[in-house]
């Protein structure tokens, strides 16, 4: 899978349910794993609300491409945060037509943070596994299966602003940056 395909997945689309579903009721989940997942779910609740975003991504030719849009995050079935995104100007990374989509964020006991997404112009689903740092203000996600050499880093600056950066780990370069601010 190339950088464009991954960026398309981040560019959002319709989200499929997590493969295997939530592990919260699995008999192997320890009480401490469940407590940790509950704390991480509280961190994910920061994404609930109406958002506006701006950003840019770098194409294969090195040109910077600007994008703007809106997003809405909702709590889904107590365990997930569903973030629907739509561009209002420009396109997300990759081929044209990447205008809308979704991401599903979760905290699964024994697994950790997960993010599942796909773009409107891409039939592939991206599943990432992550960790939280800095008391939940930084979330770092990597491909669940290692096939994509990219990392998604989300930094929560405050209750009304967060950023997302996509980094190519094989070249150690940032390929996309998006800033989300709470709608007023």
Order of alpha helices (4+ residues) and beta strands (2+ residues): alpha-alpha-beta-beta-beta-beta-beta-beta-beta-beta-beta-beta
